[in-house]
Amino acid sequence: MELRTEEEQVAAIKDWWKKNGGALLIGIGAALAIVFGWQAWQNHQAEELSLAASKYQQLLTAVNQPENEEQEKTIGFVANQLQDEHEDSPYAVYGTLILASHQFSEKGDPQAAVDSYKWALARAPEGALKTVINQRLAQAQFAAEESDAALETLRSVEDPGEFKALYSELEGDILRAQGDMEGAREAYLAAREASGPAPNPILELKMADMAIGEDA
């Protein structure tokens, strides 16, 4: 029935508010909490990412400094900070890759590099980056005299895609070191095929040393 007077309309509004006002306020409060909570979370994430980026830049600066004891301490300290404080950040993965490369190439410590590559591999997103890290891990394992583990690492990737040549060449190196000449030959041939028209001089030297001709 239509309300006939202003007093009746006001009374109806008051009655509705009395019955529903509390629930409405709770709903508004919850909505505001979600909005402001989301904004606070986004601000926190942006701040964390900025801090991680700053530490990553410190690491890049450190690895380009002359080698000395202070440099070593800085690289290890900053890389560990990225791992411990920014584990979910992509900067932690890339920072650990810098650390692993330094351990492998500069310090000559492939076992330390293996540990670092494993850390990065476990946290890298699926795709090309993970495929590259996997190959580098196998390379470090091979250098650390973990040939079987290196082969297992390489073969854990069914299709390395554009990195097929790198995978096959490293597999050939490992099989050759193990004395499996036929397996090495097949791996090197696969690497040559995957390399395309551009020749790989190092690969060709390895194949020539095994008397594998260009028409093989």
SULFENWO-V86603 format. One line per field, one symbol per residue. ss: DSSP state (a for helix, b for strand, c for the rest). psi: psi as a letter, one per 30 degrees, with the letter a starting at -180 (. if undefined). A space follows every 50 residues. Layout:
BEGIN
ss->???
psi->???
END
This chain:
BEGIN
ss->cccccaaaaaaaaaaaaaaaaaaaaaaaaaaaaaaaaaaaaaaaaaaaaa aaaaaaaaaaaaacccccaaaaaaaaaaaaaaaaaccccaaaaaaaaaaa aaaaaacccaaaaaaaaaaaaaaccccaaaaaaaaaaaaaaaacccaaaa aaaaacccccaaaaaaaaaaaaaaaaacccaaaaaaaaaaaaaaaccccc aaaaaaaaaccccccc
psi->kkkfleeeeeeeeeeeeeefeeeeeeeeeeeeeeeeeeeeeeeeeeeeee eeeeeeeeeeeefglkkleeeeeeeeeeeeeeeefhegkffeeeeeeeee eeeeeefhifeeeeeeeeeeeffklkaeeeeeeeeeeeeeeefghieeee eeeeffjejgbfgeeeeeeeeeeeeeffgieeeeeeeeeeeeeffafklj eeeeeeeefghjlfg.
END
